[in-house]
């Protein structure tokens, strides 16, 4: 006779006759079975999202400053989002904006070299010998060990590892080796399904939906669930089916030919929905991976620091032909505004992902998924190749003791030294007016709250107690 414990083990996945399975979220129905003496512990998750090429930072005297400067106006609890970030207003109490942090070893770097070191803090330099180190996300992934099916989910819009100093990935192994990123939603989606043989893979390829092969097991499982868990299962399966649809649509985006000459950038066959749908699909895949506890660590690099990649088409979502070009055209009429409109789009999709986590109760745990997830968003450039005063957002993690609803302005007057007046050198060529805090201090703080026993990372000098 099967016990409920046997049922719990079997129900970690929906299993189909075609030889594959779908990971499921935890259910309250079974939450007390594995350990009758202990309450279910919510997993702690980490997601890091990287934006290349910096953000709008016009000078205070510039008319665009009030609406399109990326950093909020004010400080502490008394701050106002500009149009770059106001799509995040509903998440105000769940996030902290930070200015005045950067990696000491890279403050003189040209901004095109910054993605490599954003999560490592390594002194990769601008030329010559190159040696990176383990990235912050991989420290936590090693701490998690084999608690999840995948130690981490590494994603980027351009995919692969990329060349040195112009990486397509934020994640680096302990020896400093770049860890290639996934860029194809179909491959990521298929990772959520266990395929046992070639026949299973072939059947899945020919199917309209993988869920068609799993519904018999789903109906059987539903009988054993509470009413609350039945609703959870229905909502989860609906999310999976919706994501399948998005995966199919995103195939058009990922298969676009890369530009060979400047005129190809126009790519008139591309619509604004393609990049927007792609971004939403990638975020949804992270959500599903977290919800099924397939992994607790995810990184997503939105684009390369330079042009001529598929990510340079992201700006088509807001009717601009080239993403990278926006950061170079800020001296032209409406330049800061146009750059800001793109950043607003990025904020909208980041906010949609965070709202999704916030709206989902922690499976068989307490609070929301966002309460148990640390979501770090940022760039290793502020404005136009300037490798100081990184624009940073830290969201979630309330169950880990994080305090939010604030703008921590460690840069002070230096926070707005991203723009430049006619005749002046570009900001990255100017000597810093002040000294940033090491970004690794924030990483140490995050690692400690995630449960890692450490007092140091890279060139850290302490922690950030204000969060």
C-alpha positions in Angstrom: 0.0 0.0 0.0 1.4 3.4 -1.0 1.9 6.0 1.7 1.4 9.7 1.3 5.2 10.0 1.4 5.3 7.8 -1.7 2.8 10.1 -3.3 4.9 13.1 -2.5 8.0 11.7 -4.1 6.0 10.7 -7.2 4.3 14.0 -7.4 7.4 16.1 -7.6 6.8 15.8 -11.3 3.9 15.3 -13.6 4.8 12.2 -15.7 3.5 11.4 -19.1 3.4 8.2 -21.1 5.7 9.8 -23.8 8.7 9.6 -21.5 9.1 13.1 -20.1 8.0 15.0 -17.0 7.2 18.5 -15.8 8.5 19.8 -12.5 5.8 21.0 -10.2 5.7 23.7 -7.5 5.4 22.6 -3.8 1.9 22.0 -2.5 0.6 22.6 1.0 -1.1 19.2 0.9 2.2 17.5 1.2 4.2 20.2 3.0 4.3 18.4 6.4 5.1 14.9 5.2 8.9 15.2 4.7 9.5 16.4 8.2 6.7 16.2 10.7 8.8 18.0 13.3 9.8 21.0 11.3 7.9 23.7 9.4 8.5 24.0 5.7 11.4 26.4 5.0 11.0 28.7 2.1 13.8 28.6 -0.4 16.0 31.7 -0.8 16.5 32.7 -4.4 18.8 35.1 -6.3 18.2 36.7 -9.7 20.6 39.1 -11.3 19.7 41.2 -14.4 22.3 43.3 -16.3 21.6 46.3 -18.5 24.5 47.3 -20.9 25.5 50.8 -22.0 24.4 52.7 -18.8 21.4 54.9 -18.3 20.4 58.5 -18.9 22.2 61.0 -16.6 21.7 64.5 -17.9 23.2 67.4 -16.0 20.9 69.2 -13.5 20.8 72.3 -15.7 19.6 70.2 -18.7 15.9 70.5 -19.4 15.7 66.6 -19.6 17.0 66.3 -16.1 13.7 66.4 -14.3 11.9 63.7 -16.4 14.7 61.6 -17.8 17.5 61.3 -15.2 17.6 57.7 -14.2 18.2 58.1 -10.5 15.3 59.3 -8.5 15.0 62.9 -7.1 15.3 63.2 -3.3 16.8 60.5 -1.0 16.0 58.1 1.7 12.3 57.4 2.0 11.5 60.8 0.5 12.2 60.3 -3.2 10.4 60.6 -6.5 10.8 58.3 -9.5 11.5 59.9 -12.9 9.9 58.6 -16.0 12.7 56.1 -16.4 11.6 54.2 -13.3 8.1 55.2 -12.5 6.7 51.9 -14.0 8.1 50.5 -10.7 5.9 52.7 -8.5 3.7 49.8 -7.4 6.8 48.0 -6.2 8.1 51.1 -4.2 7.9 49.3 -0.8 9.6 46.2 -2.2 12.8 47.8 -3.7 15.8 50.0 -2.9 17.6 52.2 -5.5 21.3 52.6 -4.9 23.8 55.1 -6.2 27.5 55.6 -5.5 28.7 52.0 -5.7 31.1 50.5 -8.2 34.0 48.0 -8.4 37.4 49.8 -7.4 39.4 47.6 -9.8 37.4 48.7 -12.9 36.6 52.4 -12.3 39.0 53.4 -15.1 37.6 50.8 -17.5 35.9 51.9 -20.7 32.2 51.0 -20.4 32.3 48.5 -23.3 34.3 46.1 -21.0 32.1 46.1 -18.0 29.7 43.1 -18.3 32.6 40.7 -17.5 33.3 42.1 -14.1 29.8 43.2 -12.9 29.3 40.1 -10.7 33.0 39.4 -10.1 34.7 42.7 -9.2 37.9 41.3 -10.9 40.6 43.6 -12.3 40.1 42.5 -15.9 41.7 45.7 -17.3 41.2 47.2 -20.7 43.9 45.3 -22.6 46.7 42.8 -22.1 46.4 39.8 -19.8 42.9 38.8 -18.8 42.0 36.9 -15.6 38.6 36.9 -14.2 37.3 35.3 -11.0 34.2 33.6 -9.6 31.0 35.6 -10.0 28.8 36.4 -7.0 25.9 34.3 -8.3 28.1 31.2 -8.6 29.2 31.6 -5.0 25.6 31.2 -4.0 25.0 28.4 -6.6 27.8 26.4 -5.0 26.3 27.0 -1.5 22.9 25.6 -2.8 24.8 22.6 -4.2 22.5 19.7 -5.3 19.4 21.0 -3.6 17.9 21.8 -7.0 18.0 20.1 -10.4 20.1 22.9 -11.9 22.7 24.8 -9.9 21.9 28.0 -11.8 20.1 29.2 -14.9 22.4 31.4 -17.0 20.7 33.5 -19.7 21.5 36.3 -22.1 19.9 37.8 -25.2 23.0 37.2 -27.3 23.9 33.7 -25.9 27.1 31.9 -25.4 30.2 33.3 -23.6 31.3 36.0 -26.0 34.9 37.4 -26.3 37.0 38.5 -23.4 36.0 41.9 -22.0 32.9 41.9 -24.1 31.2 38.9 -22.5 27.7 37.6 -23.3 27.4 36.2 -19.8 27.6 37.6 -16.3 28.4 34.2 -14.7 32.0 33.0 -14.2 33.3 29.7 -12.7 35.7 29.6 -9.7 38.7 29.6 -12.1 37.3 32.7 -13.8 36.1 30.8 -16.9 33.0 32.3 -18.5 29.9 30.1 -18.3 28.0 30.2 -21.5 24.5 31.7 -21.4 21.3 30.3 -22.9 19.5 32.6 -25.4 16.9 30.3 -26.9 13.7 30.1 -24.9 12.8 26.7 -26.4 16.0 25.1 -25.1 15.4 26.6 -21.6 11.8 25.5 -21.7 12.8 22.0 -22.6 15.1 21.9 -19.6 12.0 21.9 -17.4 11.0 18.5 -19.0 12.9 15.3 -18.4 13.2 13.4 -21.6 14.1 9.8 -21.2 14.7 8.7 -24.8 14.8 9.8 -28.4 11.2 8.9 -29.0 10.1 11.2 -26.2 12.0 14.1 -27.7 10.5 13.4 -31.1 7.0 13.2 -29.8 7.5 16.5 -27.9 8.8 18.2 -31.1 5.6 17.1 -32.9 3.2 18.1 -30.2 1.3 21.3 -30.0 1.7 21.3 -26.2 3.7 19.1 -23.8 0.8 19.4 -21.4 -1.3 17.3 -23.7 0.9 14.3 -22.7 0.7 15.1 -19.0 -3.0 15.7 -18.4 -3.9 12.2 -17.3 -1.3 12.4 -14.5 -2.5 15.9 -13.7 -6.1 14.7 -13.3 -4.9 11.9 -11.1 -2.9 14.3 -8.9 -5.7 16.8 -8.6 -7.8 14.2 -6.7 -5.2 14.2 -3.9 -4.9 17.9 -3.5 -6.7 20.4 -1.3 -9.0 23.0 -2.9 -6.3 25.6 -2.6 -3.7 23.3 -4.2 -6.1 22.4 -7.0 -6.4 26.1 -7.9 -2.6 26.4 -7.6 -2.2 23.5 -10.0 -4.6 24.9 -12.5 -2.9 28.3 -12.4 0.5 26.8 -12.8 -0.5 24.6 -15.8 -2.1 27.7 -17.4 1.2 29.6 -16.9 3.2 26.7 -18.5 0.8 26.6 -21.5 1.0 30.4 -21.9 4.8 30.2 -21.8 4.8 27.5 -24.4 2.9 29.9 -26.7 5.4 32.7 -26.0 8.3 30.3 -26.7 6.9 29.6 -30.2 6.5 33.3 -30.9 10.0 34.1 -29.7 11.5 31.7 -32.3 11.0 34.5 -34.9 13.1 36.9 -32.8 16.0 34.5 -32.0 16.2 33.4 -35.7 16.6 37.0 -37.0 19.8 37.3 -39.2 22.4 39.5 -37.6 23.2 42.8 -39.4 26.1 42.7 -41.9 26.0 46.4 -42.9 24.6 49.5 -41.2 21.4 49.5 -43.3 20.5 46.1 -42.1 19.8 47.5 -38.7 16.5 48.7 -39.9 15.3 45.2 -40.5 11.8 46.4 -41.5 10.4 42.9 -41.0 10.9 43.2 -37.3 7.9 44.5 -35.2 8.0 46.1 -31.8 6.3 43.0 -30.3 9.2 40.7 -31.1 11.7 42.1 -28.6 9.0 42.8 -26.0 7.7 39.3 -26.3 11.2 37.8 -26.1 12.0 39.7 -22.9 8.7 38.6 -21.3 9.3 35.0 -22.2 12.8 35.0 -20.8 11.5 36.5 -17.5 8.7 34.0 -17.5 11.1 31.1 -17.8 13.0 32.3 -14.7 9.7 32.5 -12.9 8.8 28.9 -13.8 12.2 27.7 -12.9 11.9 29.4 -9.5 8.4 28.3 -8.9 9.2 24.6 -9.5 12.4 25.0 -7.5 14.3 23.7 -10.5 17.0 26.3 -9.6 17.4 29.1 -7.0 19.9 31.1 -9.0 19.4 32.9 -12.3 21.3 35.5 -14.3 20.0 37.4 -17.3 22.2 39.7 -19.4 19.9 41.8 -21.4 22.5 42.7 -24.0 26.1 43.2 -25.1 28.0 46.4 -24.3 28.5 46.9 -28.0 26.3 46.8 -31.1 26.0 44.3 -34.0 24.3 41.6 -31.8 20.7 40.5 -31.6 20.3 42.5 -28.4 20.9 45.7 -30.4 17.4 45.2 -31.7 15.8 45.5 -28.3 15.1 49.2 -28.9 12.7 48.3 -31.6 10.2 47.6 -28.8 9.9 51.4 -28.5 10.4 52.3 -32.2 14.2 53.0 -32.2 16.4 51.1 -34.7 19.4 50.5 -32.5 19.8 50.1 -28.7 23.5 51.0 -28.5 23.2 54.0 -30.6 20.8 55.6 -28.1 23.6 56.0 -25.6 25.7 57.8 -28.2 23.1 60.2 -29.3 22.3 62.0 -26.0 23.8 65.3 -27.3 21.3 65.4 -30.1 17.8 66.9 -29.8 15.7 64.6 -27.5 18.7 62.4 -27.0 18.2 61.9 -23.3 14.5 61.5 -23.7 14.9 58.8 -26.3 17.5 57.0 -24.2 15.0 57.3 -21.3 12.1 55.9 -23.2 14.2 52.8 -23.8 15.1 52.5 -20.1 11.4 53.0 -19.3 10.6 49.9 -21.4 13.3 47.9 -19.6 11.7 49.1 -16.3 8.3 48.0 -17.4 9.4 44.4 -18.1 11.5 44.2 -14.9 8.5 45.4 -13.0 6.2 42.9 -14.7 8.6 40.1 -13.6 8.8 41.4 -10.0 5.0 41.9 -9.8 4.6 38.3 -11.0 6.8 37.1 -8.1 5.0 39.4 -5.6 1.6 38.1 -6.7 2.5 34.5 -6.2 2.3 33.1 -2.7 5.4 31.1 -1.7 4.6 27.5 -2.6 4.1 25.7 0.7 5.9 28.5 2.5 5.3 32.0 3.9 5.0 35.3 2.2 5.3 35.8 -1.6 7.9 34.5 -3.9 9.3 38.0 -4.1 9.7 38.0 -0.3 12.0 35.0 -0.7 13.9 36.2 -3.8 16.6 38.7 -4.1 16.4 40.5 -7.5 19.4 42.6 -8.4 19.2 44.9 -11.5 21.9 47.1 -12.7 24.6 48.2 -15.0 28.4 48.6 -14.6 28.2 51.9 -16.4 26.3 55.0 -15.4 26.2 57.3 -18.4 28.0 56.8 -21.7 30.9 54.4 -20.8 31.4 55.8 -17.3 32.5 52.9 -15.0 31.5 54.6 -11.8 28.3 55.2 -9.8 26.5 52.1 -11.1 22.7 52.4 -11.4 21.4 49.6 -9.1 18.0 48.3 -8.0 17.7 45.7 -5.2 14.2 44.2 -4.9 12.6 41.5 -2.8 14.1 39.5 0.1 11.8 40.9 2.8 11.7 37.5 4.5 15.5 37.8 4.7 15.3 41.0 6.6 15.8 43.5 3.8 14.4 47.0 4.3 13.0 48.8 1.2 11.1 51.8 0.0 14.3 54.0 -0.1 16.9 55.6 -2.3 20.3 55.2 -0.8 22.3 58.0 -2.4 26.0 57.3 -1.5 27.3 59.4 -4.4 25.7 62.7 -3.4 26.5 65.4 -5.9 28.5 62.9 -7.9 25.3 61.0 -8.8 24.6 63.4 -11.6 28.0 63.7 -13.2 27.0 61.5 -16.1 26.1 64.3 -18.6 28.7 66.6 -20.0 28.7 70.1 -21.5 29.8 71.1 -25.0 33.6 71.1 -25.3 34.1 68.8 -22.3 35.7 65.4 -22.5 33.4 62.4 -22.2 32.7 61.6 -18.5 34.7 58.3 -18.5 37.8 60.3 -19.3 37.4 62.7 -16.3 38.9 62.1 -12.9 36.4 61.0 -10.3 35.2 63.8 -8.0 34.6 61.4 -5.1 35.1 57.8 -4.1 32.4 55.2 -4.6 31.7 52.4 -2.1 32.7 48.9 -3.3 29.8 47.1 -4.9 31.2 43.9 -3.3 30.0 45.3 0.1 26.4 44.9 -1.2 27.3 41.4 -2.5 28.6 40.3 0.9 25.4 41.7 2.5 23.2 39.7 0.1 25.2 36.5 0.5 25.0 36.7 4.3 21.2 37.1 4.1 21.0 34.3 1.6 22.6 32.1 4.2 26.2 32.0 3.1 28.7 32.3 5.9 31.2 34.8 4.5 32.6 38.2 5.4 34.3 38.9 2.1 33.9 38.9 -1.6 36.4 40.3 -4.1 37.6 43.7 -2.8 34.8 44.2 -0.2 35.5 46.4 2.8 32.4 45.6 4.8 28.6 45.4 4.3 25.7 47.8 3.5 23.8 47.9 6.7 21.1 50.3 5.4 19.4 47.6 3.4 
